[in-house]
């Protein structure tokens, strides 16, 4: 993961998402900072999907957790509610609670509350072994921060075999001239930043 800079709310977001969602919640008395009542289920109207194109555009198509470009045509881009909908339905239709995420990262995160917020991650907290693609907490972090990074890696499966292979392949393709540094920065910015930090970019 790398720091993600919050982007401004689109002009049409309030009318297309917030107002509709808030009205639905208000009708049920759920527009307060409290969990959904027991036995009500977790299904809310998916008005947030109306802003997926804007979310993808504002965040340059980069998954906030895996840090790779998500091709829209694959259907792999999703709206992740950083604070989950069930404990805080009042945040379900708020732009600043959304993170662009690939579907696998979104499904792995689910309602888990200990995953680090990409908006609060600082540069260098996550480190990368470029040849193997293995991700690990920075040894420079103190105990609690290092534990939070490790928990996030484990919960999201960021260091599983498939993700290691993906990152290692991106770096190898760059070395072989298939990617320029500029292309690597757009498509795999975590790999780019780590290659830059390690002095491996021209």
CORCORVEN-V421848 format. One record per residue. N is the residue number from 0. RES is the residue in one letter. NEAR is the number of other ideal C-beta (glycine too) atoms within 10 Angstrom. Layout:
BEGIN
N/RES/NEAR + N/RES/NEAR
END
This chain:
BEGIN
0/X/22 + 1/X/18 + 2/X/13 + 3/X/20 + 4/X/8 + 5/X/13 + 6/X/16 + 7/X/9 + 8/X/17 + 9/X/17 + 10/X/9 + 11/X/11 + 12/X/20 + 13/X/14 + 14/X/10 + 15/X/17 + 16/X/26 + 17/X/18 + 18/X/13 + 19/X/15 + 20/X/23 + 21/X/18 + 22/X/13 + 23/X/17 + 24/X/19 + 25/X/11 + 26/X/9 + 27/X/12 + 28/X/9 + 29/X/18 + 30/X/16 + 31/X/10 + 32/X/10 + 33/X/12 + 34/X/13 + 35/X/19 + 36/X/11 + 37/X/5 + 38/X/5 + 39/X/13 + 40/X/8 + 41/X/10 + 42/X/8 + 43/X/20 + 44/X/14 + 45/X/12 + 46/X/18 + 47/X/25 + 48/X/12 + 49/X/18 + 50/X/21 + 51/X/16 + 52/X/12 + 53/X/20 + 54/X/24 + 55/X/19 + 56/X/13 + 57/X/18 + 58/X/21 + 59/X/13 + 60/X/17 + 61/X/22 + 62/X/26 + 63/X/24 + 64/X/27 + 65/X/21 + 66/X/25 + 67/X/19 + 68/X/18 + 69/X/22 + 70/X/13 + 71/X/13 + 72/X/7 + 73/X/9 + 74/X/9 + 75/X/15 + 76/X/22 + 77/X/23 + 78/X/20 + 79/X/24 + 80/X/23 + 81/X/20 + 82/X/17 + 83/X/19 + 84/X/19 + 85/X/16 + 86/X/14 + 87/X/18 + 88/X/25 + 89/X/18 + 90/X/17 + 91/X/26 + 92/X/29 + 93/X/19 + 94/X/20 + 95/X/13 + 96/X/18 + 97/X/28 + 98/X/24 + 99/X/27 + 100/X/27 + 101/X/22 + 102/X/15 + 103/X/18 + 104/X/25 + 105/X/21 + 106/X/11 + 107/X/17 + 108/X/22 + 109/X/12 + 110/X/11 + 111/X/12 + 112/X/10 + 113/X/11 + 114/X/22 + 115/X/20 + 116/X/13 + 117/X/24 + 118/X/13 + 119/X/10 + 120/X/19 + 121/X/12 + 122/X/10 + 123/X/14 + 124/X/20 + 125/X/23 + 126/X/18 + 127/X/23 + 128/X/16 + 129/X/18 + 130/X/11 + 131/X/13 + 132/X/21 + 133/X/16 + 134/X/23 + 135/X/15 + 136/X/18 + 137/X/14 + 138/X/7 + 139/X/10 + 140/X/18 + 141/X/7 + 142/X/7 + 143/X/8 + 144/X/15 + 145/X/16 + 146/X/13 + 147/X/17 + 148/X/22 + 149/X/14 + 150/X/15 + 151/X/24 + 152/X/21 + 153/X/13 + 154/X/17 + 155/X/23 + 156/X/15 + 157/X/23 + 158/X/18 + 159/X/15 + 160/X/9 + 161/X/10 + 162/X/21 + 163/X/17 + 164/X/12 + 165/X/16 + 166/X/27 + 167/X/18 + 168/X/14 + 169/X/23 + 170/X/24 + 171/X/14 + 172/X/16 + 173/X/22 + 174/X/13 + 175/X/8 + 176/X/7 + 177/X/12 + 178/X/20 + 179/X/10 + 180/X/13 + 181/X/9 + 182/X/15 + 183/X/21 + 184/X/16 + 185/X/14 + 186/X/20 + 187/X/25 + 188/X/17 + 189/X/21 + 190/X/25 + 191/X/23 + 192/X/20 + 193/X/22 + 194/X/21 + 195/X/13 + 196/X/13 + 197/X/12 + 198/X/6 + 199/X/13 + 200/X/14 + 201/X/3
END
